[in-house]
Amino acid sequence: MDQAEWLFITGGVRSGKSHFAEKKVDEIADQQNRMRYYIASGVAFDSEMKKRIERHQIDRQQQQWITLEQPTNLAQLSTKISSEAVVLWDCATTWLTNELYVEVDGKMQWQNESAFQTMLESTKSTLRALHERGIPLIIVSNEVLDEQSYASEEVAFYRQQLGLFHQWLVGESTTAIEMTYTIPYYWKGSEK
C-alpha cells in the first residue's frame, strides 16, 4: 500500500487555507472512495467565532462530512475514525490555544511544562497512529509567527510551542503548503 498523504497547510487568517483543504479532502475522498471526517477545534466564545464556525459548516453542507468536535484531547479520537476516512483537522492553532488553558494539577497547561509535553506527545502519537493506519491527513494551522511579538510570558510560550509543533508537522508531512491570498506555495512535496 502506498503511503497515505499527510498535508500540512498554513497561512494567514482568511488566506484560503480551509477552502483549499476542503477541496483536497474532496479530491482524495472521490479518488479513493473515502469518508470525509472533519475534526473541529473551534469553540464559539464570541459572535465572530460563531459566524466563522457557521460559515465553515455551510461550506461543508453539500458533501457528506462526519464532524468530530474536539477542542482538546485529540487522543480521544483514535478509535472514532474509520480506516476508510480522509481527515481534515481545522485548525491546530485553535486547538493549541484551547489546550493551553486546560487545568492540570491546579495549573493551566501553559504553566505546567510536564503536563503540556505529555499532552503534545499524546497528540503526535495519535496523528502518527492515524497516518500509519493508511488514513490521509490534512492539517490546517494559522501562521501567526510573522506577527509582532508581545511581552507576555504566555504569548511567548504559545508562539514557541506553535512554531515547534509546525516544524514537527512539516517533518511528518508528505506535503507542506503555505497559502497566501488563496495561492498555494509548496514548501515540501509537490502539487498533485
Rosetta constraint file for C-alpha pairs under 8 A:
AtomPair CA 3 CA 134 HARMONIC 6.78 0.50
AtomPair CA 4 CA 131 HARMONIC 6.60 0.50
AtomPair CA 4 CA 132 HARMONIC 8.00 0.50
AtomPair CA 4 CA 134 HARMONIC 5.16 0.50
AtomPair CA 4 CA 135 HARMONIC 5.97 0.50
AtomPair CA 4 CA 136 HARMONIC 4.91 0.50
AtomPair CA 4 CA 137 HARMONIC 7.81 0.50
AtomPair CA 5 CA 135 HARMONIC 7.76 0.50
AtomPair CA 5 CA 136 HARMONIC 4.75 0.50
AtomPair CA 5 CA 137 HARMONIC 6.30 0.50
AtomPair CA 5 CA 138 HARMONIC 7.94 0.50
AtomPair CA 5 CA 173 HARMONIC 7.61 0.50
AtomPair CA 5 CA 174 HARMONIC 6.03 0.50
AtomPair CA 5 CA 175 HARMONIC 7.66 0.50
AtomPair CA 6 CA 131 HARMONIC 7.49 0.50
AtomPair CA 6 CA 136 HARMONIC 5.70 0.50
AtomPair CA 6 CA 137 HARMONIC 4.66 0.50
AtomPair CA 6 CA 138 HARMONIC 5.79 0.50
AtomPair CA 6 CA 139 HARMONIC 7.80 0.50
AtomPair CA 6 CA 172 HARMONIC 7.57 0.50
AtomPair CA 6 CA 173 HARMONIC 4.73 0.50
AtomPair CA 6 CA 174 HARMONIC 5.15 0.50
AtomPair CA 6 CA 175 HARMONIC 6.36 0.50
AtomPair CA 7 CA 137 HARMONIC 6.18 0.50
AtomPair CA 7 CA 138 HARMONIC 4.63 0.50
AtomPair CA 7 CA 139 HARMONIC 6.17 0.50
AtomPair CA 7 CA 173 HARMONIC 5.62 0.50
AtomPair CA 7 CA 174 HARMONIC 6.14 0.50
AtomPair CA 7 CA 175 HARMONIC 4.81 0.50
AtomPair CA 7 CA 176 HARMONIC 5.79 0.50
AtomPair CA 7 CA 177 HARMONIC 7.49 0.50
AtomPair CA 8 CA 138 HARMONIC 5.97 0.50
AtomPair CA 8 CA 139 HARMONIC 4.93 0.50
AtomPair CA 8 CA 140 HARMONIC 6.11 0.50
AtomPair CA 8 CA 141 HARMONIC 7.82 0.50
AtomPair CA 8 CA 169 HARMONIC 6.57 0.50
AtomPair CA 8 CA 170 HARMONIC 6.46 0.50
AtomPair CA 8 CA 173 HARMONIC 6.24 0.50
AtomPair CA 8 CA 175 HARMONIC 6.32 0.50
AtomPair CA 8 CA 176 HARMONIC 4.74 0.50
AtomPair CA 8 CA 177 HARMONIC 6.15 0.50
AtomPair CA 9 CA 17 HARMONIC 6.47 0.50
AtomPair CA 9 CA 21 HARMONIC 7.36 0.50
AtomPair CA 9 CA 138 HARMONIC 7.39 0.50
AtomPair CA 9 CA 139 HARMONIC 6.09 0.50
AtomPair CA 9 CA 140 HARMONIC 4.83 0.50
AtomPair CA 9 CA 141 HARMONIC 6.37 0.50
AtomPair CA 9 CA 176 HARMONIC 5.99 0.50
AtomPair CA 9 CA 177 HARMONIC 4.78 0.50
AtomPair CA 9 CA 178 HARMONIC 5.80 0.50
AtomPair CA 9 CA 179 HARMONIC 7.10 0.50
AtomPair CA 10 CA 17 HARMONIC 6.64 0.50
AtomPair CA 10 CA 140 HARMONIC 5.82 0.50
AtomPair CA 10 CA 141 HARMONIC 4.90 0.50
AtomPair CA 10 CA 142 HARMONIC 5.36 0.50
AtomPair CA 10 CA 143 HARMONIC 5.76 0.50
AtomPair CA 10 CA 177 HARMONIC 6.30 0.50
AtomPair CA 10 CA 178 HARMONIC 4.86 0.50
AtomPair CA 10 CA 179 HARMONIC 6.15 0.50
AtomPair CA 11 CA 15 HARMONIC 6.04 0.50
AtomPair CA 11 CA 17 HARMONIC 6.56 0.50
AtomPair CA 11 CA 141 HARMONIC 7.11 0.50
AtomPair CA 11 CA 142 HARMONIC 5.32 0.50
AtomPair CA 11 CA 143 HARMONIC 4.87 0.50
AtomPair CA 11 CA 178 HARMONIC 5.19 0.50
AtomPair CA 11 CA 179 HARMONIC 4.72 0.50
AtomPair CA 11 CA 180 HARMONIC 6.18 0.50
AtomPair CA 12 CA 142 HARMONIC 5.60 0.50
AtomPair CA 12 CA 143 HARMONIC 5.22 0.50
AtomPair CA 12 CA 144 HARMONIC 7.00 0.50
AtomPair CA 12 CA 179 HARMONIC 7.34 0.50
AtomPair CA 12 CA 180 HARMONIC 7.05 0.50
AtomPair CA 13 CA 142 HARMONIC 6.39 0.50
AtomPair CA 13 CA 143 HARMONIC 7.76 0.50
AtomPair CA 14 CA 181 HARMONIC 7.98 0.50
AtomPair CA 15 CA 179 HARMONIC 5.86 0.50
AtomPair CA 15 CA 180 HARMONIC 5.53 0.50
AtomPair CA 15 CA 181 HARMONIC 4.88 0.50
AtomPair CA 15 CA 182 HARMONIC 5.32 0.50
AtomPair CA 16 CA 20 HARMONIC 6.03 0.50
AtomPair CA 16 CA 179 HARMONIC 6.58 0.50
AtomPair CA 16 CA 180 HARMONIC 7.68 0.50
AtomPair CA 16 CA 181 HARMONIC 6.74 0.50
AtomPair CA 16 CA 182 HARMONIC 4.64 0.50
AtomPair CA 16 CA 183 HARMONIC 7.88 0.50
AtomPair CA 17 CA 21 HARMONIC 6.02 0.50
AtomPair CA 17 CA 140 HARMONIC 6.76 0.50
AtomPair CA 17 CA 179 HARMONIC 6.00 0.50
AtomPair CA 17 CA 182 HARMONIC 7.27 0.50
AtomPair CA 18 CA 22 HARMONIC 6.07 0.50
AtomPair CA 18 CA 90 HARMONIC 7.24 0.50
AtomPair CA 18 CA 140 HARMONIC 6.95 0.50
AtomPair CA 19 CA 23 HARMONIC 6.29 0.50
AtomPair CA 20 CA 24 HARMONIC 6.35 0.50
AtomPair CA 20 CA 182 HARMONIC 7.84 0.50
AtomPair CA 21 CA 25 HARMONIC 6.25 0.50
AtomPair CA 21 CA 88 HARMONIC 7.26 0.50
AtomPair CA 21 CA 138 HARMONIC 6.72 0.50
AtomPair CA 21 CA 139 HARMONIC 7.99 0.50
AtomPair CA 21 CA 140 HARMONIC 7.34 0.50
AtomPair CA 22 CA 26 HARMONIC 6.19 0.50
AtomPair CA 22 CA 88 HARMONIC 7.44 0.50
AtomPair CA 23 CA 27 HARMONIC 6.25 0.50
AtomPair CA 24 CA 28 HARMONIC 6.26 0.50
AtomPair CA 25 CA 29 HARMONIC 5.88 0.50
AtomPair CA 25 CA 36 HARMONIC 6.92 0.50
AtomPair CA 25 CA 86 HARMONIC 6.52 0.50
AtomPair CA 25 CA 87 HARMONIC 7.43 0.50
AtomPair CA 25 CA 88 HARMONIC 6.98 0.50
AtomPair CA 25 CA 138 HARMONIC 7.48 0.50
AtomPair CA 26 CA 30 HARMONIC 5.94 0.50
AtomPair CA 26 CA 36 HARMONIC 7.66 0.50
AtomPair CA 27 CA 31 HARMONIC 6.02 0.50
AtomPair CA 28 CA 32 HARMONIC 5.78 0.50
AtomPair CA 28 CA 33 HARMONIC 7.70 0.50
AtomPair CA 28 CA 34 HARMONIC 7.22 0.50
AtomPair CA 28 CA 86 HARMONIC 7.12 0.50
AtomPair CA 29 CA 33 HARMONIC 5.18 0.50
AtomPair CA 29 CA 34 HARMONIC 4.36 0.50
AtomPair CA 29 CA 35 HARMONIC 6.17 0.50
AtomPair CA 29 CA 36 HARMONIC 6.50 0.50
AtomPair CA 29 CA 85 HARMONIC 7.85 0.50
AtomPair CA 29 CA 86 HARMONIC 6.45 0.50
AtomPair CA 30 CA 34 HARMONIC 6.87 0.50
AtomPair CA 33 CA 84 HARMONIC 7.91 0.50
AtomPair CA 34 CA 84 HARMONIC 5.20 0.50
AtomPair CA 34 CA 85 HARMONIC 5.09 0.50
AtomPair CA 34 CA 86 HARMONIC 6.03 0.50
AtomPair CA 35 CA 64 HARMONIC 7.82 0.50
AtomPair CA 35 CA 65 HARMONIC 7.29 0.50
AtomPair CA 35 CA 66 HARMONIC 7.78 0.50
AtomPair CA 35 CA 84 HARMONIC 6.12 0.50
AtomPair CA 35 CA 85 HARMONIC 4.59 0.50
AtomPair CA 35 CA 86 HARMONIC 6.09 0.50
AtomPair CA 36 CA 64 HARMONIC 6.77 0.50
AtomPair CA 36 CA 65 HARMONIC 4.92 0.50
AtomPair CA 36 CA 66 HARMONIC 6.17 0.50
AtomPair CA 36 CA 85 HARMONIC 5.92 0.50
AtomPair CA 36 CA 86 HARMONIC 5.37 0.50
AtomPair CA 36 CA 87 HARMONIC 6.32 0.50
AtomPair CA 36 CA 88 HARMONIC 7.76 0.50
AtomPair CA 37 CA 65 HARMONIC 5.63 0.50
AtomPair CA 37 CA 66 HARMONIC 4.75 0.50
AtomPair CA 37 CA 67 HARMONIC 5.87 0.50
AtomPair CA 37 CA 68 HARMONIC 7.39 0.50
AtomPair CA 37 CA 81 HARMONIC 7.65 0.50
AtomPair CA 37 CA 85 HARMONIC 6.34 0.50
AtomPair CA 37 CA 86 HARMONIC 6.05 0.50
AtomPair CA 37 CA 87 HARMONIC 4.76 0.50
AtomPair CA 37 CA 88 HARMONIC 6.15 0.50
AtomPair CA 38 CA 65 HARMONIC 6.61 0.50
AtomPair CA 38 CA 66 HARMONIC 6.07 0.50
AtomPair CA 38 CA 67 HARMONIC 4.66 0.50
AtomPair CA 38 CA 68 HARMONIC 6.06 0.50
AtomPair CA 38 CA 87 HARMONIC 5.94 0.50
AtomPair CA 38 CA 88 HARMONIC 4.89 0.50
AtomPair CA 38 CA 89 HARMONIC 5.94 0.50
AtomPair CA 38 CA 90 HARMONIC 7.48 0.50
AtomPair CA 39 CA 67 HARMONIC 6.03 0.50
AtomPair CA 39 CA 68 HARMONIC 4.91 0.50
AtomPair CA 39 CA 69 HARMONIC 6.04 0.50
AtomPair CA 39 CA 70 HARMONIC 6.35 0.50
AtomPair CA 39 CA 87 HARMONIC 7.24 0.50
AtomPair CA 39 CA 88 HARMONIC 6.07 0.50
AtomPair CA 39 CA 89 HARMONIC 4.56 0.50
AtomPair CA 39 CA 90 HARMONIC 6.28 0.50
AtomPair CA 40 CA 67 HARMONIC 6.90 0.50
AtomPair CA 40 CA 68 HARMONIC 6.06 0.50
AtomPair CA 40 CA 69 HARMONIC 4.84 0.50
AtomPair CA 40 CA 70 HARMONIC 5.76 0.50
AtomPair CA 40 CA 71 HARMONIC 6.80 0.50
AtomPair CA 40 CA 89 HARMONIC 6.34 0.50
AtomPair CA 40 CA 90 HARMONIC 5.63 0.50
AtomPair CA 40 CA 91 HARMONIC 6.98 0.50
AtomPair CA 41 CA 69 HARMONIC 6.30 0.50
AtomPair CA 41 CA 70 HARMONIC 5.20 0.50
AtomPair CA 41 CA 71 HARMONIC 3.96 0.50
AtomPair CA 41 CA 72 HARMONIC 7.13 0.50
AtomPair CA 41 CA 89 HARMONIC 7.69 0.50
AtomPair CA 41 CA 90 HARMONIC 6.38 0.50
AtomPair CA 41 CA 91 HARMONIC 6.01 0.50
AtomPair CA 41 CA 92 HARMONIC 7.45 0.50
AtomPair CA 41 CA 94 HARMONIC 6.09 0.50
AtomPair CA 41 CA 95 HARMONIC 5.23 0.50
AtomPair CA 42 CA 49 HARMONIC 7.78 0.50
AtomPair CA 42 CA 53 HARMONIC 7.17 0.50
AtomPair CA 42 CA 69 HARMONIC 8.00 0.50
AtomPair CA 42 CA 71 HARMONIC 6.04 0.50
AtomPair CA 42 CA 90 HARMONIC 7.96 0.50
AtomPair CA 42 CA 91 HARMONIC 7.47 0.50
AtomPair CA 42 CA 94 HARMONIC 6.08 0.50
AtomPair CA 42 CA 95 HARMONIC 7.19 0.50
AtomPair CA 43 CA 49 HARMONIC 7.36 0.50
AtomPair CA 43 CA 50 HARMONIC 7.82 0.50
AtomPair CA 43 CA 71 HARMONIC 6.76 0.50
AtomPair CA 44 CA 49 HARMONIC 5.10 0.50
AtomPair CA 44 CA 50 HARMONIC 4.68 0.50
AtomPair CA 44 CA 53 HARMONIC 7.37 0.50
AtomPair CA 45 CA 49 HARMONIC 6.56 0.50
AtomPair CA 45 CA 50 HARMONIC 7.29 0.50
AtomPair CA 46 CA 50 HARMONIC 6.23 0.50
AtomPair CA 47 CA 51 HARMONIC 6.16 0.50
AtomPair CA 48 CA 52 HARMONIC 6.33 0.50
AtomPair CA 49 CA 53 HARMONIC 6.14 0.50
AtomPair CA 50 CA 54 HARMONIC 6.16 0.50
AtomPair CA 51 CA 55 HARMONIC 6.08 0.50
AtomPair CA 52 CA 56 HARMONIC 6.30 0.50
AtomPair CA 53 CA 57 HARMONIC 6.22 0.50
AtomPair CA 54 CA 58 HARMONIC 6.17 0.50
AtomPair CA 55 CA 59 HARMONIC 6.21 0.50
AtomPair CA 56 CA 60 HARMONIC 6.45 0.50
AtomPair CA 57 CA 61 HARMONIC 6.30 0.50
AtomPair CA 58 CA 62 HARMONIC 7.99 0.50
AtomPair CA 60 CA 64 HARMONIC 7.61 0.50
AtomPair CA 60 CA 65 HARMONIC 6.89 0.50
AtomPair CA 61 CA 65 HARMONIC 7.70 0.50
AtomPair CA 70 CA 74 HARMONIC 6.55 0.50
AtomPair CA 71 CA 94 HARMONIC 7.75 0.50
AtomPair CA 71 CA 95 HARMONIC 5.55 0.50
AtomPair CA 71 CA 98 HARMONIC 6.34 0.50
AtomPair CA 71 CA 99 HARMONIC 7.88 0.50
AtomPair CA 72 CA 95 HARMONIC 6.08 0.50
AtomPair CA 72 CA 96 HARMONIC 7.99 0.50
AtomPair CA 72 CA 98 HARMONIC 6.25 0.50
AtomPair CA 72 CA 99 HARMONIC 5.72 0.50
AtomPair CA 73 CA 99 HARMONIC 7.75 0.50
AtomPair CA 73 CA 119 HARMONIC 7.46 0.50
AtomPair CA 73 CA 123 HARMONIC 7.35 0.50
AtomPair CA 74 CA 78 HARMONIC 7.74 0.50
AtomPair CA 74 CA 122 HARMONIC 7.98 0.50
AtomPair CA 74 CA 123 HARMONIC 5.79 0.50
AtomPair CA 74 CA 126 HARMONIC 7.09 0.50
AtomPair CA 75 CA 122 HARMONIC 6.26 0.50
AtomPair CA 75 CA 123 HARMONIC 5.85 0.50
AtomPair CA 75 CA 126 HARMONIC 5.47 0.50
AtomPair CA 76 CA 80 HARMONIC 7.80 0.50
AtomPair CA 77 CA 81 HARMONIC 6.54 0.50
AtomPair CA 77 CA 126 HARMONIC 7.97 0.50
AtomPair CA 78 CA 126 HARMONIC 6.24 0.50
AtomPair CA 78 CA 129 HARMONIC 7.73 0.50
AtomPair CA 78 CA 130 HARMONIC 6.85 0.50
AtomPair CA 81 CA 85 HARMONIC 6.78 0.50
AtomPair CA 83 CA 133 HARMONIC 6.40 0.50
AtomPair CA 83 CA 134 HARMONIC 6.90 0.50
AtomPair CA 83 CA 135 HARMONIC 6.00 0.50
AtomPair CA 84 CA 135 HARMONIC 7.00 0.50
AtomPair CA 85 CA 135 HARMONIC 5.97 0.50
AtomPair CA 85 CA 136 HARMONIC 7.34 0.50
AtomPair CA 86 CA 135 HARMONIC 5.81 0.50
AtomPair CA 86 CA 136 HARMONIC 4.98 0.50
AtomPair CA 86 CA 137 HARMONIC 6.20 0.50
AtomPair CA 86 CA 138 HARMONIC 7.94 0.50
AtomPair CA 87 CA 135 HARMONIC 7.21 0.50
AtomPair CA 87 CA 136 HARMONIC 6.24 0.50
AtomPair CA 87 CA 137 HARMONIC 4.94 0.50
AtomPair CA 87 CA 138 HARMONIC 6.06 0.50
AtomPair CA 88 CA 137 HARMONIC 6.16 0.50
AtomPair CA 88 CA 138 HARMONIC 4.76 0.50
AtomPair CA 88 CA 139 HARMONIC 5.90 0.50
AtomPair CA 88 CA 140 HARMONIC 7.66 0.50
AtomPair CA 89 CA 137 HARMONIC 7.74 0.50
AtomPair CA 89 CA 138 HARMONIC 6.29 0.50
AtomPair CA 89 CA 139 HARMONIC 4.87 0.50
AtomPair CA 89 CA 140 HARMONIC 6.16 0.50
AtomPair CA 90 CA 139 HARMONIC 6.37 0.50
AtomPair CA 90 CA 140 HARMONIC 5.08 0.50
AtomPair CA 90 CA 141 HARMONIC 6.92 0.50
AtomPair CA 91 CA 95 HARMONIC 6.38 0.50
AtomPair CA 91 CA 139 HARMONIC 6.85 0.50
AtomPair CA 91 CA 140 HARMONIC 4.97 0.50
AtomPair CA 91 CA 141 HARMONIC 5.07 0.50
AtomPair CA 91 CA 142 HARMONIC 7.55 0.50
AtomPair CA 92 CA 96 HARMONIC 6.07 0.50
AtomPair CA 92 CA 139 HARMONIC 7.07 0.50
AtomPair CA 92 CA 140 HARMONIC 6.23 0.50
AtomPair CA 92 CA 141 HARMONIC 4.96 0.50
AtomPair CA 92 CA 142 HARMONIC 7.72 0.50
AtomPair CA 93 CA 97 HARMONIC 6.38 0.50
AtomPair CA 93 CA 141 HARMONIC 5.18 0.50
AtomPair CA 93 CA 142 HARMONIC 5.83 0.50
AtomPair CA 93 CA 162 HARMONIC 7.22 0.50
AtomPair CA 94 CA 98 HARMONIC 6.26 0.50
AtomPair CA 94 CA 141 HARMONIC 7.96 0.50
AtomPair CA 95 CA 99 HARMONIC 6.18 0.50
AtomPair CA 96 CA 100 HARMONIC 6.25 0.50
AtomPair CA 96 CA 158 HARMONIC 7.89 0.50
AtomPair CA 96 CA 162 HARMONIC 7.37 0.50
AtomPair CA 97 CA 101 HARMONIC 7.09 0.50
AtomPair CA 97 CA 158 HARMONIC 7.51 0.50
AtomPair CA 98 CA 102 HARMONIC 6.92 0.50
AtomPair CA 99 CA 109 HARMONIC 6.82 0.50
AtomPair CA 100 CA 108 HARMONIC 6.34 0.50
AtomPair CA 100 CA 109 HARMONIC 4.94 0.50
AtomPair CA 100 CA 110 HARMONIC 4.83 0.50
AtomPair CA 100 CA 116 HARMONIC 7.63 0.50
AtomPair CA 100 CA 158 HARMONIC 7.80 0.50
AtomPair CA 101 CA 108 HARMONIC 5.04 0.50
AtomPair CA 101 CA 109 HARMONIC 5.95 0.50
AtomPair CA 101 CA 110 HARMONIC 6.90 0.50
AtomPair CA 102 CA 108 HARMONIC 5.48 0.50
AtomPair CA 102 CA 109 HARMONIC 5.72 0.50
AtomPair CA 103 CA 107 HARMONIC 5.27 0.50
AtomPair CA 103 CA 108 HARMONIC 4.37 0.50
AtomPair CA 103 CA 109 HARMONIC 6.02 0.50
AtomPair CA 104 CA 108 HARMONIC 6.14 0.50
AtomPair CA 104 CA 109 HARMONIC 6.24 0.50
AtomPair CA 104 CA 112 HARMONIC 7.52 0.50
AtomPair CA 104 CA 115 HARMONIC 6.81 0.50
AtomPair CA 107 CA 111 HARMONIC 6.07 0.50
AtomPair CA 107 CA 112 HARMONIC 6.23 0.50
AtomPair CA 108 CA 112 HARMONIC 6.44 0.50
AtomPair CA 109 CA 113 HARMONIC 6.83 0.50
AtomPair CA 109 CA 115 HARMONIC 6.04 0.50
AtomPair CA 109 CA 116 HARMONIC 5.17 0.50
AtomPair CA 110 CA 116 HARMONIC 6.50 0.50
AtomPair CA 110 CA 154 HARMONIC 6.82 0.50
AtomPair CA 110 CA 157 HARMONIC 7.08 0.50
AtomPair CA 110 CA 158 HARMONIC 7.70 0.50
AtomPair CA 112 CA 116 HARMONIC 6.13 0.50
AtomPair CA 113 CA 117 HARMONIC 6.06 0.50
AtomPair CA 114 CA 118 HARMONIC 6.18 0.50
AtomPair CA 115 CA 119 HARMONIC 6.20 0.50
AtomPair CA 116 CA 120 HARMONIC 6.14 0.50
AtomPair CA 117 CA 121 HARMONIC 6.07 0.50
AtomPair CA 118 CA 122 HARMONIC 6.18 0.50
AtomPair CA 119 CA 123 HARMONIC 6.23 0.50
AtomPair CA 120 CA 124 HARMONIC 6.23 0.50
AtomPair CA 121 CA 125 HARMONIC 6.07 0.50
AtomPair CA 122 CA 126 HARMONIC 6.17 0.50
AtomPair CA 123 CA 127 HARMONIC 6.30 0.50
AtomPair CA 124 CA 128 HARMONIC 6.14 0.50
AtomPair CA 125 CA 129 HARMONIC 5.98 0.50
AtomPair CA 126 CA 130 HARMONIC 6.23 0.50
AtomPair CA 127 CA 131 HARMONIC 6.26 0.50
AtomPair CA 128 CA 132 HARMONIC 6.02 0.50
AtomPair CA 129 CA 133 HARMONIC 6.31 0.50
AtomPair CA 130 CA 134 HARMONIC 6.96 0.50
AtomPair CA 130 CA 135 HARMONIC 5.73 0.50
AtomPair CA 131 CA 135 HARMONIC 4.98 0.50
AtomPair CA 131 CA 136 HARMONIC 6.31 0.50
AtomPair CA 131 CA 137 HARMONIC 6.81 0.50
AtomPair CA 144 CA 159 HARMONIC 7.70 0.50
AtomPair CA 145 CA 159 HARMONIC 6.50 0.50
AtomPair CA 145 CA 163 HARMONIC 7.15 0.50
AtomPair CA 149 CA 155 HARMONIC 7.90 0.50
AtomPair CA 149 CA 156 HARMONIC 7.44 0.50
AtomPair CA 150 CA 155 HARMONIC 6.67 0.50
AtomPair CA 150 CA 156 HARMONIC 7.26 0.50
AtomPair CA 151 CA 155 HARMONIC 7.61 0.50
AtomPair CA 151 CA 156 HARMONIC 7.41 0.50
AtomPair CA 152 CA 156 HARMONIC 6.08 0.50
AtomPair CA 153 CA 157 HARMONIC 6.14 0.50
AtomPair CA 154 CA 158 HARMONIC 6.14 0.50
AtomPair CA 155 CA 159 HARMONIC 6.10 0.50
AtomPair CA 156 CA 160 HARMONIC 6.10 0.50
AtomPair CA 157 CA 161 HARMONIC 6.07 0.50
AtomPair CA 158 CA 162 HARMONIC 5.92 0.50
AtomPair CA 159 CA 163 HARMONIC 6.02 0.50
AtomPair CA 160 CA 164 HARMONIC 6.27 0.50
AtomPair CA 161 CA 165 HARMONIC 6.02 0.50
AtomPair CA 162 CA 166 HARMONIC 6.02 0.50
AtomPair CA 163 CA 167 HARMONIC 6.23 0.50
AtomPair CA 164 CA 168 HARMONIC 6.27 0.50
AtomPair CA 165 CA 169 HARMONIC 6.13 0.50
AtomPair CA 166 CA 170 HARMONIC 6.15 0.50
AtomPair CA 167 CA 171 HARMONIC 6.18 0.50
AtomPair CA 168 CA 172 HARMONIC 6.23 0.50
AtomPair CA 169 CA 173 HARMONIC 5.91 0.50
AtomPair CA 170 CA 174 HARMONIC 7.95 0.50
AtomPair CA 170 CA 175 HARMONIC 7.57 0.50
AtomPair CA 170 CA 176 HARMONIC 5.89 0.50
AtomPair CA 170 CA 188 HARMONIC 7.76 0.50
AtomPair CA 174 CA 188 HARMONIC 7.06 0.50
AtomPair CA 174 CA 189 HARMONIC 5.97 0.50
AtomPair CA 175 CA 186 HARMONIC 7.31 0.50
AtomPair CA 175 CA 187 HARMONIC 7.52 0.50
AtomPair CA 175 CA 188 HARMONIC 4.95 0.50
AtomPair CA 175 CA 189 HARMONIC 4.41 0.50
AtomPair CA 175 CA 190 HARMONIC 6.74 0.50
AtomPair CA 176 CA 186 HARMONIC 6.02 0.50
AtomPair CA 176 CA 187 HARMONIC 5.46 0.50
AtomPair CA 176 CA 188 HARMONIC 4.79 0.50
AtomPair CA 176 CA 189 HARMONIC 6.65 0.50
AtomPair CA 177 CA 184 HARMONIC 6.09 0.50
AtomPair CA 177 CA 185 HARMONIC 5.45 0.50
AtomPair CA 177 CA 186 HARMONIC 4.60 0.50
AtomPair CA 177 CA 187 HARMONIC 5.75 0.50
AtomPair CA 177 CA 188 HARMONIC 7.06 0.50
AtomPair CA 178 CA 184 HARMONIC 5.76 0.50
AtomPair CA 178 CA 185 HARMONIC 5.14 0.50
AtomPair CA 178 CA 186 HARMONIC 6.60 0.50
AtomPair CA 178 CA 187 HARMONIC 7.24 0.50
AtomPair CA 179 CA 183 HARMONIC 5.44 0.50
AtomPair CA 179 CA 184 HARMONIC 4.59 0.50
AtomPair CA 179 CA 185 HARMONIC 6.20 0.50
AtomPair CA 180 CA 184 HARMONIC 6.53 0.50
AtomPair CA 180 CA 185 HARMONIC 7.59 0.50
AtomPair CA 186 CA 190 HARMONIC 6.17 0.50
AtomPair CA 186 CA 191 HARMONIC 7.15 0.50
